[in-house]
């Protein structure tokens, strides 16, 4: 197995890893290789109404399809010299409205937005 390792903060939650390259994931997660629309249909038929989406490329796909209602963006007080952008290949501007913000003692700032459709 390579790639995804289930973090502790997902304990007790259903975890689905979207990947076109992985061949397996940890036993506590499911691997999905199909189209996002098919996944949404399957989750809806399972009675799931709310999902948490993580990962820049995946978030960008969901945003482009109009499937994101809320964004929670955490700002960590580290200036990186390089890295992978949070959002990539966004089709057009996505306007949001700030719902709340929270500052943590370690300097992390968490911003919660709702998307404007």
The first five atom37 places (N, CA, C, CB, O) and aatype in JSON, in Angstrom:
{
  "aatype": [20, 20, 20, 20, 20, 20, 20, 20, 20, 20, 20, 20, 20, 20, 20, 20, 20, 20, 20, 20, 20, 20, 20, 20, 20, 20, 20, 20, 20, 20, 20, 20, 20, 20, 20, 20, 20, 20, 20, 20, 20, 20, 20, 20, 20, 20, 20, 20, 20, 20, 20, 20, 20, 20, 20, 20, 20, 20, 20, 20, 20, 20, 20, 20, 20, 20, 20, 20, 20, 20, 20, 20, 20, 20, 20, 20, 20, 20, 20, 20, 20, 20, 20, 20, 20, 20, 20, 20, 20, 20, 20, 20, 20, 20, 20, 20, 20, 20, 20, 20, 20, 20, 20, 20, 20, 20, 20, 20, 20, 20, 20, 20, 20, 20, 20, 20, 20],
  "atom_mask": [
    [1, 1, 1, 1, 1],
    [1, 1, 1, 1, 1],
    [1, 1, 1, 1, 1],
    [1, 1, 1, 1, 1],
    [1, 1, 1, 1, 1],
    [1, 1, 1, 1, 1],
    [1, 1, 1, 1, 1],
    [1, 1, 1, 1, 1],
    [1, 1, 1, 1, 1],
    [1, 1, 1, 1, 1],
    [1, 1, 1, 1, 1],
    [1, 1, 1, 1, 1],
    [1, 1, 1, 1, 1],
    [1, 1, 1, 1, 1],
    [1, 1, 1, 1, 1],
    [1, 1, 1, 1, 1],
    [1, 1, 1, 1, 1],
    [1, 1, 1, 1, 1],
    [1, 1, 1, 1, 1],
    [1, 1, 1, 1, 1],
    [1, 1, 1, 1, 1],
    [1, 1, 1, 1, 1],
    [1, 1, 1, 1, 1],
    [1, 1, 1, 1, 1],
    [1, 1, 1, 1, 1],
    [1, 1, 1, 1, 1],
    [1, 1, 1, 1, 1],
    [1, 1, 1, 1, 1],
    [1, 1, 1, 1, 1],
    [1, 1, 1, 1, 1],
    [1, 1, 1, 1, 1],
    [1, 1, 1, 1, 1],
    [1, 1, 1, 1, 1],
    [1, 1, 1, 1, 1],
    [1, 1, 1, 1, 1],
    [1, 1, 1, 1, 1],
    [1, 1, 1, 1, 1],
    [1, 1, 1, 1, 1],
    [1, 1, 1, 1, 1],
    [1, 1, 1, 1, 1],
    [1, 1, 1, 1, 1],
    [1, 1, 1, 1, 1],
    [1, 1, 1, 1, 1],
    [1, 1, 1, 1, 1],
    [1, 1, 1, 1, 1],
    [1, 1, 1, 1, 1],
    [1, 1, 1, 1, 1],
    [1, 1, 1, 1, 1],
    [1, 1, 1, 1, 1],
    [1, 1, 1, 1, 1],
    [1, 1, 1, 1, 1],
    [1, 1, 1, 1, 1],
    [1, 1, 1, 1, 1],
    [1, 1, 1, 1, 1],
    [1, 1, 1, 1, 1],
    [1, 1, 1, 1, 1],
    [1, 1, 1, 1, 1],
    [1, 1, 1, 1, 1],
    [1, 1, 1, 1, 1],
    [1, 1, 1, 1, 1],
    [1, 1, 1, 1, 1],
    [1, 1, 1, 1, 1],
    [1, 1, 1, 1, 1],
    [1, 1, 1, 1, 1],
    [1, 1, 1, 1, 1],
    [1, 1, 1, 1, 1],
    [1, 1, 1, 1, 1],
    [1, 1, 1, 1, 1],
    [1, 1, 1, 1, 1],
    [1, 1, 1, 1, 1],
    [1, 1, 1, 1, 1],
    [1, 1, 1, 1, 1],
    [1, 1, 1, 1, 1],
    [1, 1, 1, 1, 1],
    [1, 1, 1, 1, 1],
    [1, 1, 1, 1, 1],
    [1, 1, 1, 1, 1],
    [1, 1, 1, 1, 1],
    [1, 1, 1, 1, 1],
    [1, 1, 1, 1, 1],
    [1, 1, 1, 1, 1],
    [1, 1, 1, 1, 1],
    [1, 1, 1, 1, 1],
    [1, 1, 1, 1, 1],
    [1, 1, 1, 1, 1],
    [1, 1, 1, 1, 1],
    [1, 1, 1, 1, 1],
    [1, 1, 1, 1, 1],
    [1, 1, 1, 1, 1],
    [1, 1, 1, 1, 1],
    [1, 1, 1, 1, 1],
    [1, 1, 1, 1, 1],
    [1, 1, 1, 1, 1],
    [1, 1, 1, 1, 1],
    [1, 1, 1, 1, 1],
    [1, 1, 1, 1, 1],
    [1, 1, 1, 1, 1],
    [1, 1, 1, 1, 1],
    [1, 1, 1, 1, 1],
    [1, 1, 1, 1, 1],
    [1, 1, 1, 1, 1],
    [1, 1, 1, 1, 1],
    [1, 1, 1, 1, 1],
    [1, 1, 1, 1, 1],
    [1, 1, 1, 1, 1],
    [1, 1, 1, 1, 1],
    [1, 1, 1, 1, 1],
    [1, 1, 1, 1, 1],
    [1, 1, 1, 1, 1],
    [1, 1, 1, 1, 1],
    [1, 1, 1, 1, 1],
    [1, 1, 1, 1, 1],
    [1, 1, 1, 1, 1],
    [1, 1, 1, 1, 1],
    [1, 1, 1, 1, 1],
    [1, 1, 1, 1, 1],
    [1, 1, 1, 1, 1]
  ],
  "atom_positions": [
    [[0.84, -1.18, 0.0], [0.0, 0.0, 0.0], [0.89, 1.24, 0.0], [-0.96, 0.0, 1.22], [1.91, 1.29, 0.68]],
    [[0.48, 2.23, -0.77], [1.21, 3.49, -0.76], [0.24, 4.63, -0.68], [2.11, 3.62, -2.01], [-0.95, 4.45, -0.95]],
    [[0.73, 5.81, -0.3], [-0.11, 7.0, -0.33], [-0.84, 7.27, 0.97], [-1.09, 6.9, -1.42], [-0.21, 7.5, 2.0]],
    [[-2.15, 7.25, 0.94], [-3.01, 7.72, 2.02], [-2.84, 6.93, 3.31], [-4.44, 7.67, 1.58], [-2.88, 5.7, 3.31]],
    [[-2.65, 7.64, 4.4], [-2.66, 7.06, 5.75], [-3.73, 7.8, 6.52], [-1.23, 7.17, 6.46], [-3.74, 9.03, 6.55]],
    [[-4.64, 7.08, 7.15], [-5.78, 7.7, 7.82], [-5.35, 8.45, 9.08], [-6.82, 6.63, 8.19], [-4.82, 7.85, 10.01]],
    [[-5.58, 9.79, 9.11], [-5.27, 10.56, 10.31], [-6.25, 10.25, 11.44], [-5.28, 12.06, 9.99], [-7.37, 9.81, 11.19]],
    [[-5.82, 10.47, 12.66], [-6.64, 10.17, 13.83], [-7.92, 11.01, 13.9], [-5.84, 10.38, 15.08], [-8.93, 10.54, 14.42]],
    [[-7.9, 12.25, 13.38], [-9.08, 13.1, 13.53], [-10.25, 12.65, 12.66], [-8.72, 14.53, 13.19], [-11.31, 13.28, 12.71]],
    [[-10.1, 11.6, 11.87], [-11.21, 11.03, 11.1], [-11.78, 9.78, 11.77], [-10.74, 10.69, 9.68], [-12.64, 9.11, 11.2]],
    [[-11.31, 9.47, 12.96], [-11.75, 8.27, 13.67], [-13.28, 8.27, 13.79], [-11.1, 8.2, 15.07], [-13.88, 9.27, 14.19]],
    [[-13.89, 7.14, 13.45], [-15.34, 7.0, 13.54], [-16.1, 7.56, 12.35], [-15.82, 7.65, 14.76], [-17.33, 7.51, 12.34]],
    [[-15.42, 8.09, 11.37], [-16.05, 8.66, 10.2], [-15.74, 7.8, 8.97], [-15.6, 10.12, 9.98], [-14.68, 7.18, 8.89]],
    [[-16.65, 7.78, 8.04], [-16.42, 7.08, 6.77], [-15.44, 7.92, 5.95], [-17.77, 6.83, 5.98], [-15.67, 9.11, 5.73]],
    [[-14.36, 7.31, 5.51], [-13.33, 8.01, 4.74], [-13.25, 7.38, 3.36], [-11.95, 7.96, 5.47], [-13.05, 6.17, 3.21]],
    [[-13.41, 8.23, 2.34], [-13.3, 7.78, 0.95], [-12.17, 8.56, 0.31], [-14.64, 7.98, 0.17], [-12.18, 9.79, 0.32]],
    [[-11.21, 7.86, -0.23], [-10.06, 8.47, -0.88], [-10.3, 8.44, -2.38], [-8.73, 7.72, -0.51], [-10.5, 7.38, -2.97]],
    [[-10.27, 9.61, -3.01], [-10.42, 9.72, -4.46], [-9.02, 9.72, -5.07], [-11.22, 11.01, -4.87], [-8.19, 10.57, -4.74]],
    [[-8.76, 8.77, -5.95], [-7.45, 8.69, -6.57], [-7.53, 7.93, -7.89], [-6.44, 8.01, -5.63], [-8.27, 6.96, -8.02]],
    [[-6.76, 8.41, -8.84], [-6.65, 7.67, -10.1], [-5.35, 6.87, -10.15], [-6.73, 8.63, -11.29], [-5.12, 6.12, -11.1]],
    [[-4.5, 7.06, -9.13], [-3.19, 6.38, -9.16], [-3.0, 5.35, -8.06], [-2.11, 7.4, -9.06], [-2.26, 4.38, -8.25]],
    [[-3.65, 5.54, -6.9], [-3.47, 4.57, -5.81], [-4.13, 3.24, -6.16], [-4.07, 5.11, -4.5], [-5.13, 3.19, -6.88]],
    [[-3.55, 2.17, -5.66], [-4.15, 0.84, -5.85], [-4.79, 0.33, -4.58], [-3.1, -0.15, -6.33], [-5.59, -0.6, -4.62]],
    [[-4.44, 0.93, -3.43], [-5.05, 0.54, -2.16], [-4.87, 1.67, -1.16], [-4.43, -0.78, -1.63], [-4.05, 2.56, -1.33]],
    [[-5.68, 1.6, -0.09], [-5.58, 2.55, 1.02], [-5.66, 1.74, 2.31], [-6.72, 3.65, 0.95], [-5.87, 0.53, 2.27]],
    [[-5.51, 2.4, 3.43], [-5.56, 1.69, 4.71], [-6.93, 1.04, 4.89], [-5.27, 2.66, 5.89], [-7.9, 1.43, 4.24]],
    [[-7.0, 0.06, 5.77], [-8.23, -0.73, 5.92], [-9.41, 0.08, 6.45], [-7.97, -1.9, 6.83], [-10.55, -0.35, 6.3]],
    [[-9.16, 1.24, 7.08], [-10.25, 2.06, 7.61], [-10.84, 3.0, 6.56], [-9.75, 2.86, 8.79], [-11.75, 3.76, 6.86]],
    [[-10.32, 2.96, 5.34], [-10.78, 3.86, 4.28], [-11.22, 3.07, 3.06], [-9.68, 4.87, 3.9], [-10.94, 1.88, 2.93]],
    [[-11.93, 3.77, 2.16], [-12.37, 3.18, 0.9], [-11.67, 3.93, -0.23], [-13.93, 3.24, 0.75], [-11.42, 5.13, -0.12]],
    [[-11.36, 3.24, -1.29], [-10.76, 3.87, -2.46], [-11.82, 4.03, -3.54], [-9.55, 3.03, -2.99], [-12.54, 3.08, -3.85]],
    [[-11.93, 5.24, -4.1], [-12.89, 5.5, -5.18], [-12.12, 6.04, -6.38], [-14.0, 6.52, -4.72], [-11.35, 6.99, -6.26]],
    [[-12.33, 5.42, -7.55], [-11.61, 5.8, -8.75], [-12.5, 6.36, -9.86], [-10.85, 4.62, -9.27], [-12.02, 6.67, -10.94]],
    [[-13.81, 6.48, -9.6], [-14.75, 6.89, -10.64], [-14.92, 8.4, -10.74], [-16.07, 6.26, -10.4], [-14.11, 9.18, -10.25]],
    [[-16.02, 8.78, -11.38], [-16.37, 10.19, -11.55], [-17.02, 10.72, -10.27], [-17.33, 10.37, -12.75], [-17.72, 9.98, -9.57]],
    [[-16.77, 11.98, -9.96], [-17.32, 12.6, -8.75], [-18.84, 12.54, -8.75], [-16.85, 14.05, -8.64], [-19.44, 12.3, -7.7]],
    [[-19.47, 12.75, -9.9], [-20.93, 12.71, -9.96], [-21.46, 11.34, -9.54], [-21.42, 13.06, -11.38], [-22.5, 11.25, -8.89]],
    [[-20.76, 10.28, -9.91], [-21.18, 8.94, -9.52], [-21.01, 8.75, -8.0], [-20.36, 7.87, -10.28], [-21.87, 8.15, -7.35]],
    [[-19.93, 9.25, -7.45], [-19.72, 9.17, -6.01], [-20.83, 9.9, -5.26], [-18.34, 9.76, -5.64], [-21.37, 9.39, -4.28]],
    [[-21.18, 11.09, -5.73], [-22.24, 11.87, -5.08], [-23.56, 11.1, -5.12], [-22.4, 13.25, -5.77], [-24.28, 11.07, -4.12]],
    [[-23.87, 10.48, -6.24], [-25.1, 9.68, -6.36], [-25.08, 8.52, -5.37], [-25.26, 9.15, -7.8], [-26.09, 8.25, -4.71]],
    [[-23.94, 7.84, -5.26], [-23.82, 6.72, -4.33], [-23.97, 7.17, -2.88], [-22.47, 6.01, -4.53], [-24.65, 6.53, -2.09]],
    [[-23.33, 8.28, -2.53], [-23.43, 8.8, -1.16], [-24.86, 9.22, -0.86], [-22.46, 9.98, -0.96], [-25.37, 8.96, 0.23]],
    [[-25.5, 9.87, -1.81], [-26.88, 10.3, -1.62], [-27.8, 9.09, -1.41], [-27.36, 11.13, -2.82], [-28.68, 9.11, -0.56]],
    [[-27.58, 8.04, -2.2], [-28.41, 6.83, -2.04], [-28.15, 6.13, -0.71], [-28.16, 5.85, -3.2], [-29.0, 5.4, -0.21]],
    [[-26.97, 6.36, -0.12], [-26.65, 5.82, 1.21], [-27.2, 6.71, 2.33], [-25.13, 5.67, 1.37], [-27.0, 6.41, 3.5]],
    [[-27.88, 7.81, 1.96], [-28.47, 8.71, 2.94], [-27.52, 9.78, 3.45], [-28.96, 7.93, 4.09], [-27.84, 10.48, 4.41]],
    [[-26.36, 9.92, 2.83], [-25.38, 10.91, 3.26], [-25.69, 12.25, 2.59], [-23.92, 10.45, 2.93], [-25.83, 12.33, 1.37]],
    [[-25.8, 13.3, 3.43], [-26.17, 14.62, 2.91], [-25.04, 15.63, 3.02], [-27.37, 15.13, 3.65], [-25.03, 16.63, 2.3]],
    [[-24.09, 15.39, 3.92], [-22.99, 16.32, 4.13], [-21.67, 15.56, 4.05], [-23.13, 17.06, 5.5], [-21.53, 14.49, 4.64]],
    [[-20.72, 16.12, 3.31], [-19.4, 15.49, 3.24], [-18.33, 16.56, 3.47], [-19.2, 14.79, 1.85], [-18.54, 17.74, 3.22]],
    [[-17.18, 16.11, 3.94], [-16.01, 16.94, 4.14], [-15.05, 16.6, 3.02], [-15.36, 16.73, 5.56], [-14.68, 15.43, 2.85]],
    [[-14.64, 17.6, 2.25], [-13.74, 17.38, 1.12], [-12.4, 18.0, 1.47], [-14.32, 18.0, -0.21], [-12.33, 19.14, 1.93]],
    [[-11.32, 17.25, 1.24], [-9.99, 17.75, 1.57], [-9.06, 17.46, 0.4], [-9.45, 17.09, 2.88], [-9.24, 16.49, -0.33]],
    [[-8.08, 18.3, 0.23], [-7.1, 18.13, -0.85], [-7.36, 19.13, -1.97], [-7.14, 16.7, -1.39], [-8.45, 19.17, -2.52]],
    [[-6.36, 19.93, -2.29], [-6.51, 21.03, -3.25], [-7.13, 20.66, -4.58], [-5.21, 21.64, -3.49], [-8.07, 21.32, -5.03]],
    [[-6.62, 19.63, -5.23], [-7.14, 19.25, -6.55], [-8.58, 18.77, -6.43], [-6.26, 18.15, -7.18], [-9.41, 19.08, -7.29]],
    [[-8.88, 18.02, -5.39], [-10.24, 17.51, -5.2], [-11.19, 18.65, -4.87], [-10.28, 16.46, -4.07], [-12.29, 18.71, -5.42]],
    [[-10.79, 19.55, -3.99], [-11.62, 20.71, -3.66], [-11.89, 21.52, -4.92], [-10.94, 21.6, -2.58], [-13.02, 21.95, -5.13]],
    [[-10.89, 21.72, -5.75], [-11.07, 22.48, -6.99], [-12.1, 21.83, -7.89], [-9.74, 22.62, -7.73], [-12.93, 22.52, -8.48]],
    [[-12.07, 20.51, -8.01], [-13.05, 19.8, -8.83], [-14.46, 20.0, -8.28], [-12.72, 18.3, -8.9], [-15.39, 20.29, -9.03]],
    [[-14.62, 19.86, -6.96], [-15.94, 20.04, -6.34], [-16.41, 21.48, -6.5], [-15.88, 19.65, -4.84], [-17.6, 21.72, -6.75]],
    [[-15.5, 22.47, -6.35], [-15.86, 23.87, -6.54], [-16.33, 24.13, -7.96], [-14.67, 24.78, -6.2], [-17.35, 24.79, -8.18]],
    [[-15.6, 23.6, -8.93], [-15.96, 23.81, -10.34], [-17.32, 23.2, -10.68], [-14.89, 23.21, -11.24], [-17.99, 23.65, -11.61]],
    [[-17.72, 22.18, -9.93], [-19.01, 21.53, -10.17], [-20.12, 22.16, -9.32], [-18.9, 20.04, -9.86], [-21.27, 21.72, -9.39]],
    [[-19.78, 23.18, -8.54], [-20.79, 23.85, -7.71], [-21.26, 23.01, -6.54], [-21.96, 24.23, -8.54], [-22.39, 23.16, -6.08]],
    [[-20.4, 22.11, -6.04], [-20.79, 21.17, -4.99], [-20.31, 21.58, -3.59], [-20.25, 19.82, -5.31], [-20.52, 20.84, -2.63]],
    [[-19.68, 22.74, -3.47], [-19.18, 23.19, -2.18], [-20.09, 24.29, -1.64], [-17.71, 23.7, -2.29], [-20.3, 25.31, -2.3]],
    [[-20.63, 24.09, -0.43], [-21.47, 25.09, 0.22], [-20.69, 25.92, 1.22], [-22.64, 24.41, 0.92], [-20.97, 27.11, 1.41]],
    [[-19.69, 25.3, 1.86], [-18.88, 26.0, 2.86], [-17.41, 25.68, 2.65], [-19.31, 25.61, 4.29], [-17.05, 24.57, 2.25]],
    [[-16.58, 26.67, 2.91], [-15.13, 26.49, 2.9], [-14.59, 26.83, 4.28], [-14.44, 27.37, 1.8], [-14.95, 27.86, 4.85]],
    [[-13.75, 25.98, 4.82], [-13.04, 26.29, 6.05], [-11.56, 26.35, 5.68], [-13.32, 25.21, 7.2], [-10.96, 25.35, 5.29]],
    [[-11.01, 27.53, 5.8], [-9.62, 27.73, 5.42], [-8.82, 28.05, 6.68], [-9.48, 28.88, 4.37], [-9.14, 28.98, 7.41]],
    [[-7.78, 27.26, 6.91], [-6.92, 27.46, 8.07], [-5.61, 28.09, 7.61], [-6.66, 26.11, 8.81], [-4.96, 27.6, 6.68]],
    [[-5.25, 29.16, 8.27], [-4.0, 29.86, 7.96], [-3.01, 29.54, 9.07], [-4.22, 31.42, 7.82], [-3.23, 29.86, 10.24]],
    [[-1.93, 28.9, 8.69], [-0.9, 28.5, 9.63], [0.22, 29.53, 9.55], [-0.37, 27.04, 9.33], [0.63, 29.9, 8.44]],
    [[0.74, 30.01, 10.67], [1.73, 31.1, 10.65], [3.12, 30.65, 10.22], [1.81, 31.72, 12.01], [4.09, 30.76, 10.97]],
    [[3.21, 30.14, 8.99], [4.49, 29.75, 8.41], [4.51, 30.25, 6.97], [4.71, 28.19, 8.48], [3.57, 30.0, 6.22]],
    [[5.55, 30.96, 6.59], [5.7, 31.4, 5.21], [6.54, 30.35, 4.49], [6.36, 32.83, 5.12], [7.71, 30.15, 4.82]],
    [[5.94, 29.69, 3.51], [6.62, 28.62, 2.79], [7.38, 29.18, 1.6], [5.62, 27.57, 2.32], [6.93, 30.13, 0.96]],
    [[8.51, 28.6, 1.31], [9.29, 29.0, 0.15], [8.75, 28.4, -1.14], [10.73, 28.6, 0.34], [8.96, 28.96, -2.22]],
    [[8.07, 27.29, -1.03], [7.47, 26.65, -2.21], [6.41, 25.68, -1.71], [8.56, 25.91, -3.09], [6.28, 25.44, -0.51]],
    [[5.68, 25.13, -2.65], [4.66, 24.18, -2.26], [3.59, 24.03, -3.33], [4.03, 24.59, -0.96], [3.71, 24.57, -4.43]],
    [[2.56, 23.31, -2.99], [1.45, 23.06, -3.9], [0.34, 24.05, -3.56], [0.94, 21.58, -3.8], [-0.01, 24.19, -2.39]],
    [[-0.23, 24.75, -4.55], [-1.31, 25.71, -4.25], [-2.55, 25.0, -3.7], [-1.67, 26.51, -5.51], [-2.83, 23.85, -4.06]],
    [[-3.28, 25.7, -2.84], [-4.5, 25.13, -2.26], [-5.54, 24.88, -3.34], [-5.06, 26.06, -1.19], [-6.17, 23.82, -3.35]],
    [[-5.74, 25.83, -4.23], [-6.71, 25.69, -5.31], [-5.98, 25.72, -6.64], [-7.79, 26.8, -5.25], [-5.03, 26.48, -6.83]],
    [[-6.43, 24.89, -7.56], [-5.82, 24.9, -8.89], [-6.9, 24.64, -9.93], [-4.68, 23.85, -9.01], [-7.89, 23.96, -9.65]],
    [[-6.71, 25.16, -11.09], [-7.63, 24.93, -12.2], [-9.07, 25.26, -11.86], [-7.54, 23.5, -12.65], [-9.98, 24.47, -12.13]],
    [[-9.28, 26.44, -11.27], [-10.63, 26.92, -10.99], [-11.15, 27.59, -12.25], [-10.64, 27.91, -9.75], [-10.49, 28.45, -12.83]],
    [[-12.35, 27.2, -12.67], [-12.92, 27.69, -13.93], [-13.21, 29.18, -13.91], [-14.19, 26.95, -14.23], [-12.96, 29.87, -14.9]],
    [[-13.75, 29.69, -12.8], [-14.08, 31.11, -12.7], [-14.06, 31.52, -11.23], [-15.46, 31.42, -13.34], [-13.89, 30.68, -10.35]],
    [[-14.23, 32.83, -10.98], [-14.19, 33.32, -9.61], [-15.29, 32.66, -8.78], [-14.34, 34.85, -9.58], [-16.4, 32.46, -9.26]],
    [[-14.98, 32.33, -7.56], [-15.93, 31.74, -6.61], [-16.06, 32.71, -5.44], [-15.46, 30.29, -6.12], [-15.16, 32.8, -4.6]],
    [[-17.16, 33.43, -5.38], [-17.37, 34.41, -4.32], [-17.87, 33.72, -3.07], [-18.35, 35.49, -4.78], [-18.67, 32.78, -3.13]],
    [[-17.4, 34.21, -1.92], [-17.74, 33.62, -0.63], [-18.09, 34.73, 0.37], [-16.58, 32.75, -0.09], [-17.71, 35.88, 0.19]],
    [[-18.83, 34.35, 1.41], [-19.19, 35.27, 2.49], [-18.65, 34.69, 3.79], [-20.76, 35.48, 2.56], [-18.87, 33.52, 4.1]],
    [[-17.93, 35.53, 4.55], [-17.37, 35.08, 5.83], [-18.48, 34.81, 6.84], [-16.38, 36.13, 6.39], [-19.33, 35.67, 7.09]],
    [[-18.47, 33.61, 7.41], [-19.45, 33.23, 8.44], [-18.86, 33.43, 9.83], [-19.89, 31.76, 8.25], [-19.51, 33.96, 10.72]],
    [[-17.6, 32.98, 9.99], [-16.95, 33.11, 11.29], [-15.45, 33.02, 11.13], [-17.45, 32.01, 12.26], [-14.93, 32.59, 10.1]],
    [[-14.76, 33.45, 12.18], [-13.3, 33.31, 12.24], [-12.92, 32.95, 13.66], [-12.57, 34.61, 11.77], [-13.59, 33.33, 14.62]],
    [[-11.84, 32.21, 13.78], [-11.37, 31.79, 15.1], [-9.85, 31.83, 15.12], [-11.9, 30.38, 15.47], [-9.2, 31.34, 14.19]],
    [[-9.3, 32.4, 16.17], [-7.86, 32.46, 16.35], [-7.49, 31.49, 17.48], [-7.38, 33.93, 16.67], [-8.09, 31.5, 18.55]],
    [[-6.48, 30.66, 17.21], [-6.04, 29.68, 18.2], [-4.74, 30.16, 18.86], [-5.83, 28.29, 17.54], [-4.03, 31.0, 18.3]],
    [[-4.44, 29.64, 20.03], [-3.27, 30.1, 20.8], [-1.95, 29.84, 20.09], [-3.25, 29.42, 22.15], [-0.96, 30.5, 20.38]],
    [[-1.92, 28.88, 19.15], [-0.68, 28.59, 18.42], [-0.5, 29.49, 17.2], [-0.66, 27.13, 17.99], [0.45, 29.32, 16.44]],
    [[-1.42, 30.46, 17.01], [-1.31, 31.4, 15.9], [-2.14, 31.02, 14.69], [0.1, 31.53, 15.5], [-2.29, 31.82, 13.77]],
    [[-2.67, 29.8, 14.66], [-3.5, 29.37, 13.55], [-4.79, 30.19, 13.54], [-3.8, 27.85, 13.64], [-5.38, 30.44, 14.59]],
    [[-5.22, 30.6, 12.35], [-6.48, 31.32, 12.18], [-7.35, 30.48, 11.26], [-6.26, 32.77, 11.61], [-6.92, 30.08, 10.18]],
    [[-8.57, 30.23, 11.7], [-9.49, 29.44, 10.89], [-10.65, 30.33, 10.44], [-10.0, 28.2, 11.67], [-11.33, 30.95, 11.26]],
    [[-10.87, 30.37, 9.12], [-11.92, 31.19, 8.53], [-12.98, 30.27, 7.93], [-11.34, 32.15, 7.45], [-12.66, 29.35, 7.18]],
    [[-14.24, 30.53, 8.26], [-15.33, 29.72, 7.71], [-16.14, 30.62, 6.77], [-16.23, 29.11, 8.85], [-16.62, 31.68, 7.17]],
    [[-16.29, 30.17, 5.53], [-17.02, 30.91, 4.51], [-18.18, 30.06, 3.98], [-16.07, 31.32, 3.37], [-18.11, 28.83, 3.99]],
    [[-19.23, 30.73, 3.51], [-20.24, 30.05, 2.71], [-20.06, 30.53, 1.28], [-21.7, 30.34, 3.23], [-19.73, 31.69, 1.04]],
    [[-20.27, 29.63, 0.33], [-20.14, 30.02, -1.06], [-21.41, 30.74, -1.49], [-19.87, 28.8, -1.95], [-22.5, 30.4, -1.04]],
    [[-21.26, 31.7, -2.36], [-22.39, 32.45, -2.9], [-22.66, 31.9, -4.3], [-22.11, 34.01, -2.93], [-21.78, 31.94, -5.17]],
    [[-23.87, 31.4, -4.5], [-24.2, 30.79, -5.79], [-25.09, 31.68, -6.6], [-24.88, 29.44, -5.58], [-25.47, 31.33, -7.72]]
  ]
}
